[in-house]
Amino acid sequence: MAVRTIIFRGKRIDNGEWVEGSYCHAEKLDRSGDEHFIIEYSANGSSHRVDPDTVGQYTGLKDKNGKRIFEGGILGSRYDYLYPDNVAVEVVKWFCNGWAIQEGDRPPTMLEEDEIMPYSEVMGNVHDNPELLKKVVENMRLLVNEKCPEFKDYLVPMCEYAWTSFNDNAKLFACAPQGTAKEKRFHPTQKPIALYTWILNLYAKPGYKILDTHVGSASSLIACYRAGLEYWGFETHKGYYQKATERLETEKAQMRMTF
């Protein structure tokens, strides 16, 4: 029968160093509270008082460099080889059904040796390196615009997506492409105003100033105007600039009634 050794680690109270071994806690002799100890797996079995808030269990797994992964550890994971600079910063935690990693407020992912470990390395831990958790994680921050045409043509893309720097899950927006009998399409990549309204509702706050360096059809500027946000736009194509300006001015000339 195989016996598994359960290893813990914690920070010593006397010098702040990390120590690994068995974990135990006992009531103080004067019954004023508990004391927490890590007993080293060594010949002399040295015992050290540790800060209980720092105690974490060894998961039984190692990162791609062979370093042990403990509870409370911070992993840096590069899942997309096409974008090696995109690093997911994930905290190792115990959930109801096993060890998992969690990035920000996103749902946890089970810590699987074959699926996670080849891409991950220990960057630090939540006690010594809290600044790592403030890093902006760029991968999997997608905004997806699903096109819903009346007749599907699989020779053209059925969706568009954009990377964001927001610490949030991927979002999906579905809408018919811009261009109706009432309002003709004049730009090849013309977007629905509703798409930009949706994005602004998600992320823009009162007082934000919006910059669009590729205005195109001015859908983004119209959405900003309707939201009461200050905006700037650039368009280098003279024809598109003129049509976009006309479209924006037509929007601004309309009378709106609020109730």
Buried (B, 14 or more C-beta within 10 A) or exposed (E): EEEEEEBBBBBBBEEEEBBBBBBEEEEEEEEEEEBBBBBBEEEEEEBBBBEBEBBBBBBBBBBBEEEBBBBBBBBBBBBEEEEEEBBBBBBBBBEEEEBBBBBEEBEBBEBEEEEBBEBBBBBBBBBBEEEBBEBEBBBBBBBEBEBEEEEEEEEEEEEBEEEBEBBBEEBEBEBEBBBEEEEEEBBEEBBBBBBBBBBBEEEBEEEEEBEBEEBBBBBBBBBBBBBEBEBEBEBEEEEBBEBBBEBBEEBEEEEEEEE
